């Protein structure tokens, strides 16, 4: 009992000393003058200097500090950026095929059946990135559209002009016109993103109206998402649903750092795995559209790459399988002039680590043509740095597209003779030879027999096809029997038919 009494007296003296010290601090710091006020200020981060978190730069990332910051709102940021997010309404006329089409008995008595056309519409989102009315959205929102309308957040509607579409990147650039400047939000630097950064997703999910959701950057440089040929996505857990496609992913500076494009879902709704195209890629596409181009032209590097597997990494003496393995080099290309060789492993470009070939492609596509780039490669256990300068894909000689005519099954297909520059654009092996299909009119005979863009026509009626001139002659054949071979995704497909 005596020891407990002594301990209590000591504790009381310590408490009294703390109170006296607190009063002194409050008097010096201009506090509230009460212990309760001091403790409240301490919890908010405004108490004694030695207990306050270190001062940080305004642009430095940090977790919220104190109760006051936890009660902050995204409302000012949403008010600033949401007027630039628009709704995109796309419509197209689709010819409906009658179930009796091709039925000889029905056509004999009733003639060739005709079905009225059907109007197909789609709804998505877009972002005004320039006050002049330039809008970025996803290509799949407006693909094959005959008419595209834009609805602003304030209720105004405009007809739009399609400046540029890129199916591989799943991006499209539109333009609207008005008497006054439009609300716009700038494109940020997506390379400055880090996992854990706060982001907002703004769009029109399920057509319910403009909606804002919040989350964080879950991952960077995601590949093999499966929605386009592009493979360098920002992953976020901000809720993204159908209708959000083409909407904005906003950072805490009020800038667009991504264009929402896809989700992973079994039910069709958000489960917290969404993907956005980085703003740096979007900027390159917008700049191409503003320069007058109707397609996005990728730079020519002249090399193809494979992933570095665990076995390859072990053979090269690498600690882990990262980078892009050089498979082949095109003659007289920037890659060859830089000194790159087949078998080299590219592990970095311009100071950024390369995890896989898609990451290298992203760096090459967004690299300015007028600037010299530096790649770091691993060759025979030695690390080398090689300088290169990219070229425009159109600077070299490349066969011009030719649209086939005639009464045969190839009419309506646009073709070209394969060359390294064209092969790179189509993501085909650089050493491929022959004639490749670039486009197919969906109402043409070529579409009816199943030809697709990217198909390589190898043989027609026993004649090997080496260039577009030979193919033009064969396409004008008036015969009824056709036997041809097409290479698709590395497989040879043969077809025989009467046409």
C-alpha positions as CSV (number, residue, x, y, z in Angstrom):
1,X,0.0,0.0,0.0
2,X,2.8,2.4,0.9
3,X,4.6,1.7,-2.5
4,X,1.3,2.3,-4.4
5,X,0.9,5.6,-2.5
6,X,4.4,6.7,-3.4
7,X,3.9,5.8,-7.0
8,X,0.6,7.8,-7.1
9,X,2.3,10.9,-5.7
10,X,5.1,10.6,-8.3
11,X,2.6,10.3,-11.1
12,X,0.7,13.3,-9.8
13,X,3.9,15.4,-9.8
14,X,4.7,14.3,-13.4
15,X,1.2,15.2,-14.5
16,X,1.5,18.6,-12.9
17,X,4.8,19.2,-14.6
18,X,3.2,18.3,-18.0
19,X,0.3,20.8,-17.4
20,X,2.8,23.6,-16.5
21,X,4.9,22.9,-19.6
22,X,1.7,22.7,-21.7
23,X,0.6,26.1,-20.4
24,X,3.9,27.6,-21.3
25,X,3.8,26.1,-24.8
26,X,0.3,27.3,-25.4
27,X,1.2,30.8,-24.3
28,X,4.2,30.9,-26.6
29,X,2.4,29.3,-29.6
30,X,-0.8,31.3,-29.2
31,X,-2.9,28.1,-28.5
32,X,-6.4,27.9,-27.2
33,X,-5.2,28.2,-23.6
34,X,-6.7,24.9,-22.4
35,X,-5.3,21.4,-22.1
36,X,-8.2,20.1,-24.2
37,X,-7.5,22.7,-26.9
38,X,-3.8,21.7,-26.9
39,X,-4.6,18.0,-27.2
40,X,-7.1,18.8,-30.0
41,X,-4.5,20.9,-31.8
42,X,-2.0,18.1,-31.3
43,X,-4.3,15.5,-33.0
44,X,-4.8,17.9,-35.9
45,X,-1.1,18.4,-36.3
46,X,-0.9,21.9,-34.9
47,X,0.6,21.3,-31.5
48,X,4.2,21.3,-30.3
49,X,6.7,21.6,-33.2
50,X,8.6,18.5,-32.2
51,X,5.4,16.4,-32.5
52,X,4.3,17.8,-35.9
53,X,5.0,15.8,-39.0
54,X,8.0,17.2,-41.0
55,X,7.1,19.9,-43.5
56,X,6.6,18.6,-47.0
57,X,6.7,20.1,-50.4
58,X,3.2,20.8,-51.8
59,X,3.8,18.5,-54.8
60,X,5.2,15.7,-52.7
61,X,2.9,12.6,-52.2
62,X,1.9,11.7,-48.7
63,X,-0.9,10.1,-46.8
64,X,-3.5,12.3,-45.2
65,X,-2.2,13.8,-41.9
66,X,-4.6,14.6,-39.1
67,X,-8.4,14.6,-38.7
68,X,-8.7,17.8,-40.7
69,X,-7.3,16.4,-43.9
70,X,-9.4,13.3,-43.6
71,X,-12.5,15.5,-43.8
72,X,-11.4,17.1,-47.1
73,X,-13.6,16.7,-50.2
74,X,-13.0,16.1,-53.9
75,X,-15.9,18.5,-54.7
76,X,-13.7,21.4,-55.8
77,X,-11.7,19.1,-58.1
78,X,-14.9,17.6,-59.6
79,X,-16.4,21.1,-60.2
80,X,-13.3,22.1,-62.0
81,X,-13.0,19.1,-64.3
82,X,-16.4,17.5,-64.8
83,X,-17.7,20.1,-67.3
84,X,-15.0,18.9,-69.7
85,X,-16.4,15.3,-69.7
86,X,-19.0,14.8,-72.4
87,X,-21.4,12.1,-73.5
88,X,-20.8,10.5,-76.9
89,X,-23.8,9.2,-78.9
90,X,-22.9,7.2,-82.0
91,X,-25.3,5.7,-84.5
92,X,-24.9,3.6,-87.6
93,X,-27.2,2.1,-90.2
94,X,-27.0,-1.7,-90.4
95,X,-28.4,-3.7,-93.3
96,X,-30.4,-6.6,-91.9
97,X,-30.1,-10.0,-93.8
98,X,-33.4,-11.8,-94.4
99,X,-33.6,-15.4,-93.2
100,X,-34.9,-16.3,-96.7
101,X,-31.9,-14.7,-98.5
102,X,-30.5,-17.3,-100.9
103,X,-33.5,-19.6,-100.7
104,X,-34.3,-20.5,-104.4
105,X,-37.9,-21.5,-103.7
106,X,-38.7,-18.3,-101.9
107,X,-37.0,-16.1,-104.4
108,X,-38.7,-17.8,-107.3
109,X,-42.2,-16.9,-106.1
110,X,-41.5,-13.7,-104.0
111,X,-38.4,-12.3,-105.4
112,X,-35.2,-11.3,-103.6
113,X,-36.2,-10.5,-100.0
114,X,-35.4,-7.0,-98.8
115,X,-35.3,-6.1,-95.1
116,X,-35.5,-2.5,-93.8
117,X,-32.2,-1.2,-92.4
118,X,-31.8,-1.0,-88.7
119,X,-30.2,1.9,-86.8
120,X,-27.6,0.7,-84.2
121,X,-26.6,3.2,-81.5
122,X,-23.9,3.2,-78.8
123,X,-23.3,5.4,-75.8
124,X,-19.9,6.3,-74.3
125,X,-18.0,9.2,-72.8
126,X,-15.4,11.6,-74.0
127,X,-13.1,14.4,-72.7
128,X,-12.6,17.9,-74.1
129,X,-8.8,18.4,-74.1
130,X,-8.8,21.8,-75.9
131,X,-11.0,24.8,-75.6
132,X,-11.4,24.8,-79.4
133,X,-13.6,21.7,-79.1
134,X,-11.1,18.8,-79.5
135,X,-12.5,15.6,-77.8
136,X,-10.8,12.3,-77.1
137,X,-12.8,9.1,-76.7
138,X,-12.3,5.4,-77.4
139,X,-12.4,4.1,-81.0
140,X,-14.8,1.3,-80.0
141,X,-17.4,3.9,-79.0
142,X,-17.6,5.4,-82.4
143,X,-16.4,2.6,-84.7
144,X,-18.5,2.2,-87.9
145,X,-20.6,5.2,-86.8
146,X,-22.4,7.2,-89.5
147,X,-23.3,10.0,-87.1
148,X,-21.7,11.1,-83.8
149,X,-23.3,13.6,-81.4
150,X,-21.8,15.2,-78.4
151,X,-23.8,16.2,-75.3
152,X,-22.0,18.5,-72.8
153,X,-22.6,18.5,-69.0
154,X,-24.6,21.7,-69.3
155,X,-27.1,20.1,-71.7
156,X,-25.9,21.5,-75.0
157,X,-25.6,19.1,-78.0
158,X,-23.3,19.3,-81.0
159,X,-22.7,17.4,-84.2
160,X,-19.1,16.2,-84.3
161,X,-16.4,15.6,-86.9
162,X,-14.1,12.6,-86.7
163,X,-10.6,13.8,-87.0
164,X,-8.7,10.6,-86.4
165,X,-9.4,7.0,-85.4
166,X,-6.9,4.3,-84.4
167,X,-8.2,0.8,-83.8
168,X,-4.9,-0.6,-82.5
169,X,-4.7,2.0,-79.7
170,X,-8.5,2.2,-79.3
171,X,-8.5,6.0,-79.5
172,X,-10.4,8.5,-81.5
173,X,-10.2,12.3,-81.8
174,X,-13.4,14.3,-82.5
175,X,-14.1,18.0,-83.1
176,X,-17.1,20.2,-82.3
177,X,-17.6,23.8,-83.2
178,X,-19.2,26.6,-81.2
179,X,-19.2,30.4,-80.8
180,X,-17.5,30.3,-77.4
181,X,-14.6,28.4,-75.9
182,X,-15.5,25.0,-74.5
183,X,-14.6,23.9,-71.0
184,X,-11.4,21.7,-71.3
185,X,-9.0,19.9,-69.0
186,X,-5.3,19.5,-69.8
187,X,-3.4,16.3,-70.4
188,X,-1.0,15.5,-67.5
189,X,2.3,13.5,-67.5
190,X,1.2,9.9,-67.0
191,X,4.9,8.8,-66.5
192,X,4.9,10.6,-63.1
193,X,2.2,8.3,-61.8
194,X,3.0,5.9,-58.9
195,X,1.0,3.0,-57.6
196,X,-1.2,4.3,-54.8
197,X,-1.9,7.7,-56.2
198,X,-5.4,9.0,-55.8
199,X,-7.5,9.3,-59.0
200,X,-11.1,10.1,-60.0
201,X,-13.0,8.4,-62.9
202,X,-15.6,10.6,-64.6
203,X,-18.0,9.3,-67.2
204,X,-21.6,8.2,-67.9
205,X,-22.0,4.6,-66.8
206,X,-25.0,2.7,-68.0
207,X,-26.4,6.0,-69.4
208,X,-27.6,7.1,-65.9
209,X,-25.8,10.5,-66.2
210,X,-22.4,11.9,-65.4
211,X,-20.9,10.0,-62.5
212,X,-17.7,10.5,-60.5
213,X,-15.9,7.6,-58.7
214,X,-12.7,7.6,-56.7
215,X,-9.9,5.2,-56.2
216,X,-6.2,4.7,-56.5
217,X,-3.7,3.6,-59.2
218,X,-3.6,-0.1,-58.6
219,X,-0.8,-0.9,-61.1
220,X,1.2,0.5,-64.0
221,X,2.2,-0.9,-67.4
222,X,-0.4,-3.6,-67.5
223,X,-0.3,-5.7,-70.7
224,X,-2.3,-8.5,-72.3
225,X,-5.6,-6.8,-71.3
226,X,-7.2,-8.0,-74.6
227,X,-9.1,-4.9,-75.6
228,X,-6.7,-3.6,-78.2
229,X,-3.2,-4.2,-79.6
230,X,-1.9,-1.6,-77.2
231,X,-0.3,-3.1,-74.1
232,X,0.6,-0.4,-71.5
233,X,-2.4,0.4,-69.4
234,X,-3.0,2.1,-66.1
235,X,-4.9,-0.1,-63.7
236,X,-7.2,1.5,-61.2
237,X,-9.9,0.4,-58.7
238,X,-12.0,3.5,-59.3
239,X,-15.4,2.1,-60.4
240,X,-15.6,2.0,-64.2
241,X,-18.7,0.5,-65.9
242,X,-20.1,0.2,-69.4
243,X,-20.6,3.8,-70.7
244,X,-17.5,5.0,-68.9
245,X,-15.4,4.2,-72.0
246,X,-13.7,7.3,-73.3
247,X,-14.1,9.1,-70.0
248,X,-11.4,10.8,-68.0
249,X,-9.1,9.5,-65.3
250,X,-8.2,12.6,-63.3
251,X,-5.3,13.0,-60.9
252,X,-5.2,15.3,-57.9
253,X,-3.8,18.1,-59.9
254,X,-6.9,18.2,-62.0
255,X,-5.3,16.8,-65.1
256,X,-6.3,13.9,-67.4
257,X,-3.7,11.2,-66.8
258,X,-5.7,8.5,-68.6
259,X,-8.7,7.6,-70.9
260,X,-10.8,4.9,-69.3
261,X,-11.2,2.1,-71.8
262,X,-11.9,-1.4,-70.3
263,X,-12.8,-3.4,-67.2
264,X,-12.3,-7.0,-66.1
265,X,-15.8,-8.3,-65.1
266,X,-17.9,-11.5,-65.3
267,X,-21.2,-9.7,-64.6
268,X,-20.7,-6.6,-66.8
269,X,-20.3,-4.3,-63.7
270,X,-17.2,-3.0,-62.0
271,X,-15.3,-5.3,-59.6
272,X,-12.5,-2.9,-59.1
273,X,-10.3,-3.8,-62.0
274,X,-10.3,-1.1,-64.6
275,X,-7.9,0.1,-67.3
276,X,-7.0,3.5,-68.8
277,X,-4.8,4.5,-71.7
278,X,-2.0,6.7,-70.4
279,X,-2.2,10.5,-71.1
280,X,1.2,10.5,-72.8
281,X,-0.1,8.2,-75.5
282,X,-3.2,10.2,-75.8
283,X,-1.2,13.4,-76.3
284,X,0.7,11.8,-79.2
285,X,-2.5,10.9,-80.9
286,X,-4.1,14.3,-80.3
287,X,-1.0,16.1,-81.7
288,X,-1.2,13.9,-84.8
289,X,-4.9,14.8,-85.3
290,X,-4.2,18.6,-84.8
291,X,-1.4,18.4,-87.4
292,X,-4.0,17.2,-90.0
293,X,-3.4,13.5,-90.0
294,X,-6.4,11.2,-90.1
295,X,-4.4,8.2,-88.8
296,X,-1.8,7.9,-86.1
297,X,1.6,7.2,-87.6
298,X,3.9,5.2,-85.4
299,X,7.6,5.9,-85.8
300,X,9.8,3.4,-87.6
301,X,12.4,1.6,-85.5
302,X,13.0,-1.5,-87.6
303,X,13.2,-4.2,-84.9
304,X,10.8,-6.8,-83.6
305,X,10.9,-8.2,-80.0
306,X,10.0,-11.2,-77.9
307,X,9.5,-11.4,-74.2
308,X,12.4,-12.5,-72.0
309,X,11.5,-15.8,-70.5
310,X,13.0,-17.3,-67.3
311,X,15.2,-19.6,-69.4
312,X,16.4,-16.8,-71.6
313,X,17.1,-14.6,-68.5
314,X,19.2,-17.4,-67.0
315,X,21.2,-17.9,-70.2
316,X,21.9,-14.1,-70.4
317,X,22.9,-14.0,-66.8
318,X,20.0,-11.8,-65.7
319,X,18.7,-11.9,-62.2
320,X,15.0,-11.9,-63.3
321,X,13.2,-12.2,-66.7
322,X,12.6,-8.5,-67.7
323,X,13.2,-6.6,-70.9
324,X,12.6,-7.2,-74.6
325,X,14.6,-9.7,-76.6
326,X,15.5,-8.5,-80.2
327,X,14.2,-11.1,-82.7
328,X,15.1,-9.5,-86.0
329,X,16.5,-6.2,-87.4
330,X,15.3,-4.6,-90.7
331,X,18.1,-3.6,-93.1
332,X,19.0,0.1,-93.1
333,X,16.7,0.9,-90.2
334,X,17.3,3.1,-87.1
335,X,17.7,-0.1,-85.0
336,X,20.5,-1.3,-87.3
337,X,22.2,2.1,-87.4
338,X,22.1,2.2,-83.6
339,X,24.1,-1.1,-83.5
340,X,21.3,-3.3,-82.2
341,X,21.7,-7.0,-82.9
342,X,19.4,-10.0,-82.8
343,X,19.8,-11.6,-79.3
344,X,20.2,-8.3,-77.5
345,X,18.0,-7.8,-74.5
346,X,16.7,-4.2,-74.2
347,X,16.3,-3.5,-70.4
348,X,15.9,0.3,-70.4
349,X,15.1,3.3,-72.6
350,X,15.7,6.9,-71.7
351,X,16.2,6.0,-68.1
352,X,12.9,4.0,-67.8
353,X,13.1,0.3,-67.1
354,X,11.6,-2.0,-69.7
355,X,9.6,-4.8,-68.3
356,X,8.3,-6.4,-71.5
357,X,8.1,-5.6,-75.3
358,X,4.8,-3.7,-74.9
359,X,6.5,-1.3,-72.5
360,X,9.3,-0.7,-75.1
361,X,6.7,-0.1,-77.8
362,X,5.0,2.5,-75.6
363,X,8.3,4.3,-75.1
364,X,9.1,4.2,-78.8
365,X,5.7,5.4,-79.9
366,X,5.7,8.4,-77.4
367,X,9.3,9.3,-78.0
368,X,9.7,12.6,-80.1
369,X,11.0,12.0,-83.6
370,X,13.3,15.0,-83.4
371,X,15.1,13.9,-80.2
372,X,17.9,11.3,-79.8
373,X,16.9,8.3,-77.6
374,X,19.1,6.0,-75.6
375,X,18.5,2.3,-75.0
376,X,20.4,0.1,-72.6
377,X,21.0,-3.4,-73.8
378,X,22.5,-6.6,-72.3
379,X,24.8,-8.4,-74.8
380,X,27.1,-11.3,-73.9
381,X,27.0,-10.4,-70.2
382,X,27.9,-6.7,-70.9
383,X,25.7,-3.7,-70.6
384,X,25.8,-1.3,-73.5
385,X,24.1,2.1,-74.1
386,X,23.1,2.7,-77.8
387,X,21.8,6.0,-79.2
388,X,19.2,6.1,-81.9
389,X,16.9,8.5,-83.9
390,X,13.5,7.4,-85.0
391,X,12.1,7.9,-88.5
392,X,8.6,8.6,-89.7
393,X,6.9,5.4,-90.9
394,X,6.0,7.2,-94.1
395,X,9.5,8.4,-94.9
396,X,10.7,5.2,-96.5
397,X,9.4,3.6,-99.7
398,X,6.2,1.7,-99.1
399,X,3.7,0.4,-101.7
400,X,0.4,2.4,-101.8
401,X,-2.8,0.6,-101.0
402,X,-4.9,-0.7,-103.9
403,X,-8.6,-1.5,-103.8
404,X,-9.4,-4.6,-105.8
405,X,-12.3,-4.6,-108.2
406,X,-13.9,-7.1,-110.6
407,X,-16.6,-9.7,-110.1
408,X,-14.5,-12.1,-108.0
409,X,-14.5,-12.8,-104.3
410,X,-11.7,-10.3,-103.6
411,X,-13.5,-7.2,-104.7
412,X,-13.7,-4.5,-102.0
413,X,-10.5,-5.5,-100.3
414,X,-7.7,-2.9,-100.0
415,X,-4.3,-4.5,-100.3
416,X,-0.6,-3.6,-100.4
417,X,2.8,-5.3,-101.0
418,X,4.5,-6.1,-97.7
419,X,7.6,-4.2,-96.7
420,X,9.3,-3.8,-93.3
421,X,7.7,-0.5,-92.5
422,X,4.2,-1.8,-93.4
423,X,4.9,-5.0,-91.4
424,X,5.8,-3.0,-88.3
425,X,2.6,-1.0,-88.6
426,X,0.6,-4.2,-88.9
427,X,2.6,-5.9,-86.1
428,X,3.7,-8.6,-88.5
429,X,7.2,-10.2,-88.7
430,X,9.5,-7.9,-90.5
431,X,10.7,-10.6,-93.0
432,X,7.2,-11.4,-94.2
433,X,6.7,-11.2,-98.0
434,X,3.6,-11.1,-100.1
435,X,0.4,-9.1,-100.3
436,X,-1.5,-8.1,-97.1
437,X,-5.1,-7.1,-96.7
438,X,-5.4,-3.6,-95.2
439,X,-9.1,-3.0,-95.1
440,X,-12.3,-4.8,-96.2
441,X,-15.5,-3.1,-97.1
442,X,-18.1,-4.7,-94.9
443,X,-20.7,-4.7,-97.8
444,X,-18.2,-6.2,-100.4
445,X,-17.7,-9.7,-101.8
446,X,-14.4,-9.9,-99.9
447,X,-16.2,-9.5,-96.6
448,X,-18.7,-12.2,-97.6
449,X,-16.0,-14.8,-98.1
450,X,-14.4,-14.0,-94.8
451,X,-11.3,-11.9,-95.6
452,X,-10.0,-9.8,-92.7
453,X,-7.5,-7.0,-92.3
454,X,-4.1,-8.5,-91.6
455,X,-4.6,-11.5,-93.9
456,X,-1.7,-12.3,-96.2
457,X,-2.8,-13.6,-99.6
458,X,-0.4,-16.4,-100.5
459,X,-1.9,-18.1,-103.6
460,X,-4.8,-17.7,-105.9
461,X,-5.8,-20.4,-108.4
462,X,-2.4,-22.0,-108.3
463,X,-0.5,-18.7,-108.8
464,X,1.8,-17.5,-106.0
465,X,1.0,-13.9,-105.0
466,X,4.2,-11.8,-104.5
467,X,3.0,-8.3,-105.1
468,X,-0.2,-6.2,-105.4
469,X,0.1,-6.0,-109.3
470,X,-0.1,-9.8,-109.6
471,X,-3.1,-9.8,-107.2
472,X,-4.9,-7.1,-109.2
473,X,-4.6,-9.3,-112.3
474,X,-5.9,-12.4,-110.5
475,X,-8.8,-10.5,-108.9
476,X,-10.2,-9.6,-112.4
477,X,-10.4,-13.2,-113.4
478,X,-14.0,-14.0,-114.7
479,X,-14.0,-17.6,-113.8
480,X,-16.5,-19.1,-111.4
481,X,-14.2,-21.5,-109.5
482,X,-11.8,-20.0,-107.0
483,X,-9.1,-21.7,-105.0
484,X,-7.0,-19.5,-102.7
485,X,-4.7,-19.7,-99.6
486,X,-4.5,-17.0,-96.9
487,X,-2.1,-16.8,-94.0
488,X,-3.8,-15.6,-90.8
489,X,-2.0,-15.5,-87.4
490,X,0.7,-17.8,-88.7
491,X,-1.7,-20.4,-90.0
492,X,-2.5,-21.2,-93.7
493,X,-6.2,-21.3,-94.5
494,X,-7.4,-22.7,-97.8
495,X,-10.8,-22.1,-99.4
496,X,-12.5,-23.5,-102.5
497,X,-15.7,-22.0,-103.7
498,X,-17.9,-21.1,-106.7
499,X,-18.5,-17.4,-106.9
